[in-house]
């Protein structure tokens, strides 16, 4: 089963401004295209939030080099991937820093799976989403008595049926993916991958003996058609 993908995104555009009393050293380029950023599912489940700073270099049209200055690696990978998609109006090649702010909120009034994205172009992206409710520490007196079975990825791939419905503990390496991700045995990469997807209150394992990512049925993403989105579309159309 796959994690339900958000059907609505709230995107807010805010023009970047220079603090009072300060003048920019050089004019920053105008953004004309950007892929919609997302909150990394692994980071959300692990309750990871914070800031990531990405230094980018442009060639006068797009991003040609990126460098992660700081930030948690679960967030940095998604931020750097998104930064590489930025396109700008024609400008003098330059280098500047992007800030990605990832926030997990306990109080949330909208769709719990739909993030709020604030674009303060061209220097800042802020993503907020409801804190993942399925992974939390319980007091010792109310913790379940189910004991996890110590095993390995190779043992599970050899006999998946014997582990059906059981709680396991294992050491593994994340192979690839964000929404759907595979894990492999760090001591033996030839025994296949276990693919993990999100369903209900936490990660659910679905075994795949092949080399391809499982085919996950996703609902199409719909952007909220409001004044801010129309303004964003107008900026895109101006360069097309």
C-alpha positions as CSV (number, residue, x, y, z in Angstrom):
1,X,0.0,0.0,0.0
2,X,1.3,3.4,-0.7
3,X,1.2,6.6,1.3
4,X,-1.6,8.8,0.2
5,X,-0.2,11.8,-1.7
6,X,-1.5,15.3,-0.9
7,X,-4.2,16.3,-3.3
8,X,-4.0,20.1,-2.5
9,X,-1.0,22.3,-2.0
10,X,-1.1,25.8,-0.6
11,X,1.6,27.9,-2.2
12,X,2.2,31.4,-1.1
13,X,4.4,33.8,-3.0
14,X,6.2,36.6,-1.2
15,X,8.5,39.0,-2.8
16,X,12.0,39.0,-1.2
17,X,12.9,42.3,0.4
18,X,16.1,43.8,1.7
19,X,16.2,44.6,5.4
20,X,15.8,48.3,6.2
21,X,18.9,50.3,6.0
22,X,20.7,47.7,3.9
23,X,21.2,47.6,0.1
24,X,21.9,44.4,-1.8
25,X,25.5,44.2,-3.1
26,X,24.3,42.8,-6.4
27,X,20.9,42.4,-7.9
28,X,19.6,38.9,-7.5
29,X,18.1,37.2,-10.6
30,X,14.3,36.9,-11.0
31,X,13.0,33.3,-10.7
32,X,10.8,32.3,-13.7
33,X,10.4,28.5,-13.0
34,X,10.8,26.2,-10.0
35,X,9.6,22.6,-9.4
36,X,7.2,22.3,-6.4
37,X,9.3,21.4,-3.4
38,X,8.2,18.7,-0.9
39,X,8.8,17.7,2.7
40,X,10.9,14.5,2.6
41,X,8.7,11.6,4.0
42,X,11.6,10.0,5.8
43,X,12.4,13.3,7.6
44,X,8.8,13.8,8.5
45,X,8.5,10.3,10.0
46,X,11.8,10.8,11.9
47,X,10.5,14.2,13.2
48,X,13.4,16.0,11.5
49,X,12.9,19.7,10.9
50,X,15.2,22.8,10.6
51,X,17.0,24.9,8.0
52,X,19.2,23.9,5.0
53,X,21.4,26.4,3.3
54,X,22.3,25.7,-0.3
55,X,24.9,27.8,-2.2
56,X,24.1,27.9,-5.9
57,X,25.9,29.2,-8.9
58,X,24.1,30.2,-12.1
59,X,25.2,30.6,-15.7
60,X,22.8,33.5,-16.4
61,X,19.8,31.2,-17.0
62,X,19.8,28.3,-14.6
63,X,21.6,26.6,-11.7
64,X,24.9,24.9,-12.8
65,X,26.3,24.1,-9.4
66,X,25.0,23.5,-5.9
67,X,26.7,23.1,-2.5
68,X,25.1,22.2,0.8
69,X,26.5,24.6,3.4
70,X,24.6,23.0,6.3
71,X,21.5,21.2,7.4
72,X,20.3,17.7,8.2
73,X,21.1,15.2,5.5
74,X,17.5,14.0,5.2
75,X,16.4,17.6,4.4
76,X,19.5,18.6,2.5
77,X,19.1,16.0,-0.2
78,X,15.5,17.2,-1.1
79,X,16.5,20.8,-0.9
80,X,19.5,20.4,-3.2
81,X,17.4,18.4,-5.6
82,X,14.9,21.2,-5.8
83,X,17.5,24.0,-6.0
84,X,18.8,22.4,-9.2
85,X,15.4,23.0,-10.9
86,X,15.4,26.7,-10.5
87,X,15.4,28.8,-13.7
88,X,15.9,32.5,-13.9
89,X,15.3,35.5,-16.3
90,X,18.5,36.3,-18.2
91,X,21.1,37.8,-15.8
92,X,24.8,38.0,-15.1
93,X,26.1,34.7,-13.8
94,X,26.2,34.9,-10.0
95,X,26.5,32.9,-6.8
96,X,24.2,33.3,-3.8
97,X,22.6,31.2,-1.0
98,X,19.2,29.7,-0.8
99,X,17.5,28.9,2.5
100,X,15.1,26.1,2.9
101,X,13.0,26.0,6.1
102,X,11.3,22.8,7.1
103,X,8.7,23.0,9.9
104,X,6.6,20.3,11.5
105,X,3.5,21.6,13.2
106,X,1.4,20.0,15.9
107,X,-1.6,22.3,15.4
108,X,-2.9,21.9,11.9
109,X,-6.3,22.8,10.6
110,X,-6.1,21.8,6.9
111,X,-5.5,18.5,5.2
112,X,-2.9,16.7,7.3
113,X,-1.1,15.4,4.2
114,X,-1.0,18.7,2.4
115,X,2.0,21.0,3.0
116,X,2.0,24.7,3.0
117,X,4.7,26.2,0.8
118,X,5.9,29.8,1.1
119,X,8.2,31.0,-1.6
120,X,10.2,34.1,-0.7
121,X,11.9,34.3,-4.0
122,X,14.7,34.3,-4.9
123,X,16.3,33.4,-1.6
124,X,14.0,31.4,0.7
125,X,11.6,28.5,0.6
126,X,9.5,27.5,3.6
127,X,7.6,24.2,3.9
128,X,5.2,23.4,6.8
129,X,3.3,20.1,7.3
130,X,1.5,18.4,10.2
131,X,3.8,16.5,12.5
132,X,3.7,12.8,11.7
133,X,1.3,11.3,14.3
134,X,2.3,7.6,14.0
135,X,5.7,7.5,15.5
136,X,5.9,8.6,19.1
137,X,7.5,7.4,22.4
138,X,5.0,5.9,24.8
139,X,5.5,5.6,28.6
140,X,6.9,2.3,29.6
141,X,3.7,1.2,31.4
142,X,1.7,1.5,28.2
143,X,4.2,0.2,25.6
144,X,3.1,-2.9,23.8
145,X,4.6,-6.2,24.9
146,X,5.3,-7.3,21.3
147,X,9.0,-8.2,21.0
148,X,10.8,-7.3,17.8
149,X,12.6,-10.2,16.0
150,X,16.3,-9.5,15.3
151,X,16.9,-10.4,11.7
152,X,18.4,-9.1,8.4
153,X,17.2,-8.0,5.0
154,X,18.6,-11.2,3.5
155,X,16.7,-13.4,5.9
156,X,13.4,-11.6,5.1
157,X,13.9,-11.7,1.3
158,X,14.7,-15.5,1.5
159,X,11.5,-16.3,3.4
160,X,9.1,-13.3,3.4
161,X,6.0,-15.3,4.4
162,X,7.6,-16.2,7.8
163,X,7.8,-12.6,8.7
164,X,4.3,-11.6,7.7
165,X,2.7,-9.4,10.4
166,X,5.7,-9.6,12.7
167,X,7.7,-6.7,14.1
168,X,11.3,-6.9,13.1
169,X,14.6,-5.1,14.0
170,X,17.4,-5.0,11.5
171,X,20.3,-3.0,10.2
172,X,20.0,-1.8,6.6
173,X,21.1,0.8,4.1
174,X,18.6,3.1,2.4
175,X,19.1,2.4,-1.3
176,X,17.0,5.0,-3.0
177,X,13.7,6.9,-3.1
178,X,11.7,9.4,-1.0
179,X,8.0,8.6,-1.1
180,X,8.8,5.0,-1.8
181,X,12.3,3.8,-0.6
182,X,14.2,0.6,-0.7
183,X,16.6,-0.8,1.9
184,X,19.3,-3.4,1.4
185,X,21.5,-5.5,3.6
186,X,24.8,-3.6,4.1
187,X,26.7,-6.9,4.3
188,X,25.2,-8.5,1.2
189,X,23.8,-6.4,-1.6
190,X,22.9,-9.5,-3.8
191,X,19.9,-10.6,-1.7
192,X,17.5,-7.9,-3.1
193,X,15.7,-4.9,-1.7
194,X,12.8,-4.5,0.7
195,X,10.6,-1.6,-0.4
196,X,9.0,0.5,2.2
197,X,5.9,2.6,1.6
198,X,3.7,4.7,3.9
199,X,0.2,3.6,4.9
200,X,-1.8,4.3,8.1
201,X,0.4,5.3,11.0
202,X,3.9,4.4,9.8
203,X,6.1,2.7,7.2
204,X,4.8,-0.6,5.9
205,X,7.1,-3.1,4.2
206,X,6.2,-4.5,0.8
207,X,8.6,-7.0,-0.6
208,X,9.9,-6.6,-4.2
209,X,12.3,-9.1,-5.6
210,X,12.9,-7.0,-8.8
211,X,15.2,-4.1,-9.4
212,X,12.5,-1.6,-10.2
213,X,10.7,0.7,-7.8
214,X,7.2,-0.6,-7.1
215,X,4.4,1.0,-9.2
216,X,2.6,3.3,-6.7
217,X,-0.7,4.7,-7.7
218,X,-0.6,8.4,-6.9
219,X,-3.4,10.9,-6.9
220,X,-2.7,13.9,-9.2
221,X,-1.5,17.0,-7.4
222,X,-3.9,19.9,-7.6
223,X,-2.7,23.5,-7.0
224,X,-5.0,25.9,-5.1
225,X,-6.2,28.2,-7.8
226,X,-6.0,31.5,-6.0
227,X,-4.6,35.0,-6.6
228,X,-1.1,33.9,-5.5
229,X,-1.0,31.0,-8.0
230,X,-2.2,33.2,-10.8
231,X,0.6,35.6,-10.0
232,X,3.1,32.8,-10.2
233,X,1.7,31.6,-13.5
234,X,2.0,35.1,-14.9
235,X,5.7,35.2,-14.0
236,X,6.2,31.9,-15.8
237,X,4.3,33.0,-18.9
238,X,6.3,36.2,-19.1
239,X,9.4,34.1,-20.0
240,X,7.8,31.6,-22.4
